[in-house]
Amino acid sequence: MKKFKIGVLGMGRGVDLAENLSLQKDCEIVAFCELSAERAASGIERFGREVPVFKDFDTFLEQELDAVVIANYFHEHTPYAIKCFEKNIHVLCECISNGTMAQGVELLRAYEKSDSIYMLAENYPQMKFNREMKHVCDGGTLGKIIFAEGEYNHPVDPEDTDFLKGYIYFPEHWRNLLPRTYYITHSLAPLMWATGATPKRVSAVPVFSPIPEKATARMVGDRAAIVTTVNDDGSVFRVTGCAAFGAHHNAYRLCGENGQIENLRGMDGQVMLRYSAWAIPEGKQEVNLYEPSWNDSDEELIENAGHGGGDYIVARMFLDCLREGKQPDHPYDIYSATTMSSVAILGHRSLLGGGQPYDIPDFRLEECRVLYENDNDTPFFGSDGSEPTIPCCSVTEYSPSEEQIKAYYEAIK
Ligand SMILES: NC(=O)c1ccc[n+]([C@@H]2O[C@H](COP(=O)([O-])OP(=O)(O)OC[C@H]3O[C@@H](n4cnc5c(N)ncnc54)[C@H](O)[C@@H]3O)[C@@H](O)[C@H]2O)c1
């Protein structure tokens, strides 16, 4: 049996993906790339098998690799994907695909010159309730989906300082500067997947309410961005990016002409499917509350995987693409991935500008690419020492207190 040889960049999230890929019989993790010796050691311990770890990406790429998983810093995926394209190495890339508009253009230009398969490693559409919602939408009983909502809502305990060491371990880390619209794929991709729609216009407003964290250097006082997209099929989505309000949930709701389906917040994956009284299909009630099933031969492996089983399914989907030599379906393909990045980036621009709408460029068209090919604006520090060029928070002068920042430095020591 041919085994696909896979390398993994970044040994935080990258190790989760390595574990899930390893469950596929025709796949072997042959190399990691990680800058930090400490994170490399803990990553190997977690992975449970000795695999060479390279510090330098170019040396790592000299290994015999069929594909690379890109799981380095959130906003710096593009240059590494491009290096893979130059060698026709396939790419499974964590979210988001590009940290700036210019990088989106650069990524696509390089991709179109290569034979690489590119897939976004977006796992939330593959959670059980989201798979069920797509299944029901595909069945057609709801009619055309005209409005949908997606919330990725992750409040943090203001007293908890333990997670800082593992997740926000230096002051310039991307999580300290992450605008609320940027982590968009977990709320948006499930809706795109269920409906097939693609955003064409975006606007966003902030919910400014700094979390009273004991120790923090988070420069974003917004708790959420309320992002609206108008889509190519005339539908409208309202999504949050990464929010931190109310109680924790991943919640989605799809409304059609005849009824709606949603997973109920706080009800552990139960799905509520309702129809208008005049449009109840045969075999259904007006109100249907149920726990969906996987209907999948890999159910046991899925149940044991992270992110509600999504991690396993994404790994399997990528391997299926490699086996069949095909690009993934919408919204896992590179054009959908860059569209979602545009929603993230231009959504933030809208939020900073009081909610003014922005057209989402169609990066298949050269005339749209030239508009953005030099647009390098970023709210993040770069690994090369470059500084942010735009604010990350709606209240541009916002900063945590000196006391909070001092406690943050203590916590990450
Ligand atoms: N889909 C999901 O559910 C999910 C969950 C967590 C994280 N993520 C995504 O995965 C990516 C990584 O997340 P994380 O939490 O591990 O981030 P992180 O910032 O904690 O870790 C990134 C790792 O990459 C390493 N790295 C950075 N640049 C490097 C380089 N040039 N060469 C070698 N190593 C380098 C860092 O040392 C670090 O270990 C991000 O895009 C994040 O958004 C996705």
The ligand as an SDF file (V2000), in Angstrom:
LIG
                    3D

 44 48  0  0  0  0  0  0  0  0999 V2000
   -9.3120   24.2220   13.7000 N   0  0  0  0  0  0  0  0  0  0  0  0
   -9.1790   24.2780   15.0140 C   0  0  0  0  0  0  0  0  0  0  0  0
  -10.0150   23.8040   15.7630 O   0  0  0  0  0  0  0  0  0  0  0  0
   -7.9700   24.9470   15.5830 C   0  0  0  0  0  0  0  0  0  0  0  0
   -7.6520   24.8330   16.9370 C   0  0  0  0  0  0  0  0  0  0  0  0
   -6.5020   25.4760   17.4120 C   0  0  0  0  0  0  0  0  0  0  0  0
   -5.7060   26.1950   16.5380 C   0  0  0  0  0  0  0  0  0  0  0  0
   -6.0450   26.2830   15.2170 N   0  0  0  0  0  0  0  0  0  0  0  0
   -5.1980   27.0020   14.2570 C   0  0  0  0  0  0  0  0  0  0  0  0
   -3.9800   26.3080   14.1080 O   0  0  0  0  0  0  0  0  0  0  0  0
   -2.8890   27.2190   13.9420 C   0  0  0  0  0  0  0  0  0  0  0  0
   -1.8740   26.9990   15.0570 C   0  0  0  0  0  0  0  0  0  0  0  0
   -2.5260   27.1510   16.2850 O   0  0  0  0  0  0  0  0  0  0  0  0
   -1.7510   26.9780   17.6660 P   0  0  0  0  0  0  0  0  0  0  0  0
   -2.7590   27.0830   18.7320 O   0  0  0  0  0  0  0  0  0  0  0  0
   -0.8910   25.7840   17.6150 O   0  0  0  0  0  0  0  0  0  0  0  0
   -0.8720   28.3060   17.5980 O   0  0  0  0  0  0  0  0  0  0  0  0
    0.4120   28.7100   18.4020 P   0  0  0  0  0  0  0  0  0  0  0  0
    0.7190   30.1140   18.0520 O   0  0  0  0  0  0  0  0  0  0  0  0
    0.2450   28.3490   19.8330 O   0  0  0  0  0  0  0  0  0  0  0  0
    1.5290   27.7230   17.8400 O   0  0  0  0  0  0  0  0  0  0  0  0
    2.1600   27.8820   16.6140 C   0  0  0  0  0  0  0  0  0  0  0  0
    3.3970   27.0120   16.6190 C   0  0  0  0  0  0  0  0  0  0  0  0
    4.0750   27.1890   15.3790 O   0  0  0  0  0  0  0  0  0  0  0  0
    5.4830   27.3520   15.6660 C   0  0  0  0  0  0  0  0  0  0  0  0
    6.0560   28.1650   14.5910 N   0  0  0  0  0  0  0  0  0  0  0  0
    5.7180   29.4290   14.2350 C   0  0  0  0  0  0  0  0  0  0  0  0
    6.4390   29.8280   13.1710 N   0  0  0  0  0  0  0  0  0  0  0  0
    7.2460   28.7940   12.8400 C   0  0  0  0  0  0  0  0  0  0  0  0
    8.2270   28.5830   11.8270 C   0  0  0  0  0  0  0  0  0  0  0  0
    8.5210   29.5330   10.9370 N   0  0  0  0  0  0  0  0  0  0  0  0
    8.8650   27.4040   11.8050 N   0  0  0  0  0  0  0  0  0  0  0  0
    8.5930   26.4390   12.7090 C   0  0  0  0  0  0  0  0  0  0  0  0
    7.6740   26.5630   13.6870 N   0  0  0  0  0  0  0  0  0  0  0  0
    7.0110   27.7320   13.7490 C   0  0  0  0  0  0  0  0  0  0  0  0
    5.5030   28.0650   17.0190 C   0  0  0  0  0  0  0  0  0  0  0  0
    6.7380   27.9150   17.6790 O   0  0  0  0  0  0  0  0  0  0  0  0
    4.3700   27.3680   17.7370 C   0  0  0  0  0  0  0  0  0  0  0  0
    4.7840   26.1900   18.3750 O   0  0  0  0  0  0  0  0  0  0  0  0
   -3.5220   28.6130   13.9560 C   0  0  0  0  0  0  0  0  0  0  0  0
   -3.8150   29.0040   12.6640 O   0  0  0  0  0  0  0  0  0  0  0  0
   -4.8200   28.4020   14.7190 C   0  0  0  0  0  0  0  0  0  0  0  0
   -5.7970   29.3190   14.3380 O   0  0  0  0  0  0  0  0  0  0  0  0
   -7.1620   25.6710   14.7460 C   0  0  0  0  0  0  0  0  0  0  0  0
  1  2  1  0
  2  3  2  0
  2  4  1  0
  4  5  1  0
  4 44  2  0
  5  6  2  0
  6  7  1  0
  7  8  2  0
  8  9  1  0
  8 44  1  0
  9 10  1  0
  9 42  1  0
 10 11  1  0
 11 12  1  0
 11 40  1  0
 12 13  1  0
 13 14  1  0
 14 15  2  0
 14 16  1  0
 14 17  1  0
 17 18  1  0
 18 19  2  0
 18 20  1  0
 18 21  1  0
 21 22  1  0
 22 23  1  0
 23 24  1  0
 23 38  1  0
 24 25  1  0
 25 26  1  0
 25 36  1  0
 26 27  1  0
 26 35  1  0
 27 28  2  0
 28 29  1  0
 29 30  1  0
 29 35  2  0
 30 31  1  0
 30 32  2  0
 32 33  1  0
 33 34  2  0
 34 35  1  0
 36 37  1  0
 36 38  1  0
 38 39  1  0
 40 41  1  0
 40 42  1  0
 42 43  1  0
M  CHG  2   8   1  16  -1
M  END
$$$$
